[in-house]
Amino acid sequence: MTSRSLHCLRCARPAEGFDGCRTCAAEGIGVNAMPPLADLGGVDLGSCPGGP
């Protein structure tokens, strides 16, 4: 999914705010909305310090 907005983790429909997916909620299923993933294309992750 290339959308720059929140979307449902279950059905991938756009979600409004962090209230979750209205479509899935109408079916009795509570699903959280997910923000778009970061685009790390072209980033050299080997040069970034990190780890637990």
TIDRENKE-219576 format. One line per 5 residues: their letters; for each residue x, y, z of N, C-alpha, C, O. Coordinates in nm, 4 decimals. Layout:
residues N
a> X Y Z X Y Z X Y Z X Y Z | ...
This chain:
residues 52
mtsrs> 0.0855 -0.1187 0.0000 0.0000 0.0000 0.0000 0.0887 0.1232 0.0000 0.1808 0.1340 0.0810 | 0.0620 0.2133 -0.0882 0.1447 0.3324 -0.1000 0.0769 0.4576 -0.0459 0.1283 0.5680 -0.0636 | -0.0360 0.4423 0.0189 -0.1080 0.5569 0.0730 -0.0272 0.6247 0.1827 0.0474 0.5590 0.2553 | -0.0421 0.7544 0.1947 0.0271 0.8309 0.2982 -0.0652 0.8593 0.4156 -0.0386 0.9509 0.4934 | -0.1739 0.7824 0.4305 -0.2668 0.8042 0.5403 -0.2824 0.6757 0.6202 -0.2299 0.5707 0.5831
lhclr> -0.3548 0.6859 0.7293 -0.3817 0.5683 0.8114 -0.4675 0.4696 0.7348 -0.5527 0.5086 0.6550 | -0.4444 0.3410 0.7596 -0.5255 0.2389 0.6955 -0.5473 0.1220 0.7921 -0.4730 0.1052 0.8888 | -0.6487 0.0432 0.7646 -0.6859 -0.0698 0.8483 -0.5897 -0.1862 0.8244 -0.5564 -0.2173 0.7100 | -0.5461 -0.2493 0.9311 -0.4566 -0.3643 0.9202 -0.5275 -0.4879 0.8650 -0.4626 -0.5761 0.8088 | -0.6587 -0.4952 0.8803 -0.7341 -0.6128 0.8366 -0.7808 -0.6016 0.6916 -0.7575 -0.6923 0.6118
carpa> -0.8466 -0.4908 0.6573 -0.9075 -0.4799 0.5247 -0.8372 -0.3783 0.4343 -0.8725 -0.3657 0.3171 | -0.7395 -0.3068 0.4865 -0.6590 -0.2081 0.4134 -0.7369 -0.0860 0.3673 -0.6855 -0.0074 0.2877 | -0.8589 -0.0680 0.4148 -0.9346 0.0523 0.3796 -0.8793 0.1718 0.4560 -0.8227 0.1548 0.5641 | -0.8945 0.2918 0.4022 -0.8504 0.4115 0.4750 -0.9229 0.4233 0.6086 -1.0416 0.3923 0.6187 | -0.8514 0.4680 0.7100 -0.9098 0.4871 0.8433 -0.8985 0.6343 0.8786 -0.8030 0.7015 0.8396
egfdg> -0.9961 0.6835 0.9523 -0.9968 0.8233 0.9940 -0.9514 0.8326 1.1385 -1.0176 0.7804 1.2282 | -0.8391 0.8986 1.1614 -0.7881 0.9131 1.2972 -0.7435 0.7799 1.3547 -0.7261 0.6823 1.2818 | -0.7254 0.7766 1.4853 -0.6788 0.6554 1.5507 -0.7924 0.5780 1.6155 -0.7686 0.4978 1.7059 | -0.9157 0.6007 1.5709 -1.0301 0.5293 1.6259 -1.0429 0.3895 1.5685 -1.1222 0.3099 1.6187 | -0.9680 0.3580 1.4660 -0.9759 0.2262 1.4048 -1.0618 0.2295 1.2799 -1.1025 0.3358 1.2330
crtca> -1.0881 0.1135 1.2280 -1.1625 0.0997 1.1028 -1.3124 0.0925 1.1295 -1.3589 0.0044 1.2018 | -1.3867 0.1840 1.0719 -1.5324 0.1855 1.0910 -1.5986 0.0653 1.0244 -1.6969 0.0124 1.0761 | -1.5454 0.0218 0.9098 -1.6030 -0.0915 0.8382 -1.5905 -0.2187 0.9211 -1.6878 -0.2923 0.9372 | -1.4714 -0.2447 0.9738 -1.4505 -0.3642 1.0554 -1.5258 -0.3536 1.1882 -1.5775 -0.4535 1.2383 | -1.5322 -0.2329 1.2455 -1.6057 -0.2133 1.3703 -1.7537 -0.2450 1.3509 -1.8174 -0.2988 1.4414
aegig> -1.8093 -0.2122 1.2340 -1.9489 -0.2434 1.2050 -1.9717 -0.3944 1.1995 -2.0837 -0.4410 1.2208 | -1.8662 -0.4710 1.1711 -1.8744 -0.6165 1.1693 -1.8423 -0.6769 1.3058 -1.8388 -0.7990 1.3208 | -1.8186 -0.5900 1.4062 -1.7893 -0.6358 1.5407 -1.6435 -0.6721 1.5629 -1.6106 -0.7411 1.6594 | -1.5558 -0.6262 1.4742 -1.4142 -0.6576 1.4849 -1.3386 -0.5278 1.5110 -1.3425 -0.4357 1.4295 | -1.2706 -0.5208 1.6236 -1.1923 -0.4025 1.6570 -1.0527 -0.4137 1.5971 -0.9765 -0.5035 1.6329
vnamp> -1.0197 -0.3239 1.5071 -0.8890 -0.3243 1.4424 -0.8289 -0.1852 1.4520 -0.8969 -0.0859 1.4259 | -0.7037 -0.1776 1.4887 -0.6343 -0.0494 1.4966 -0.5905 -0.0030 1.3590 -0.5642 -0.0838 1.2699 | -0.5833 0.1270 1.3430 -0.5327 0.1848 1.2192 -0.3805 0.1879 1.2241 -0.3209 0.2029 1.3307 | -0.3197 0.1739 1.1093 -0.1741 0.1727 1.0994 -0.1276 0.2896 1.0132 -0.1832 0.3137 0.9061 | -0.0256 0.3624 1.0593 0.0282 0.4686 0.9748 0.1097 0.4083 0.8611 0.1464 0.2910 0.8672
pladl> 0.1384 0.4862 0.7581 0.2200 0.4338 0.6483 0.3603 0.4006 0.6980 0.4112 0.4651 0.7897 | 0.4220 0.3008 0.6376 0.5575 0.2635 0.6731 0.6560 0.3650 0.6168 0.6298 0.4274 0.5139 | 0.7675 0.3811 0.6834 0.8712 0.4733 0.6369 0.9354 0.4185 0.5102 0.9555 0.2978 0.4964 | 0.9667 0.5073 0.4195 1.0378 0.4693 0.2977 1.1869 0.4800 0.3264 1.2410 0.5901 0.3374 | 1.2529 0.3652 0.3385 1.3951 0.3640 0.3694 1.4807 0.3390 0.2462 1.5992 0.3075 0.2573
ggvdl> 1.4197 0.3532 0.1280 1.4943 0.3343 0.0046 1.6091 0.4334 -0.0050 1.5901 0.5533 0.0154 | 1.7267 0.3841 -0.0356 1.8418 0.4705 -0.0497 1.9120 0.5037 0.0801 2.0107 0.5773 0.0794 | 1.8632 0.4509 0.1929 1.9265 0.4774 0.3211 2.0232 0.3635 0.3514 1.9863 0.2464 0.3416 | 2.1452 0.3967 0.3877 2.2446 0.2964 0.4245 2.2266 0.2643 0.5718 2.2798 0.3342 0.6581 | 2.1520 0.1588 0.6007 2.1236 0.1245 0.7391 2.2471 0.0736 0.8124 2.2508 0.0757 0.9354
gscpg> 2.3472 0.0282 0.7394 2.4713 -0.0171 0.8019 2.5463 0.0947 0.8714 2.6255 0.0683 0.9619 | 2.5237 0.2183 0.8318 2.5931 0.3310 0.8919 2.5167 0.3884 1.0119 2.5639 0.4818 1.0767 | 2.3998 0.3330 1.0412 2.3184 0.3827 1.1527 2.3423 0.2965 1.2769 2.3245 0.1748 1.2720 | 2.3824 0.3584 1.3875 2.3975 0.2809 1.5110 2.2598 0.2382 1.5591 2.1621 0.3103 1.5390 | 2.2514 0.1268 1.6197 2.1224 0.0823 1.6708 2.1357 -0.0515 1.7400 2.2452 -0.1029 1.7625
gp> 2.0233 -0.1041 1.7719 2.0193 -0.2322 1.8407 1.9471 -0.2177 1.9721 1.9171 -0.1067 2.0159 | 1.9196 -0.3286 2.0341 1.8473 -0.3226 2.1629 1.9342 -0.2697 2.2750 1.8883 -0.2586 2.3887
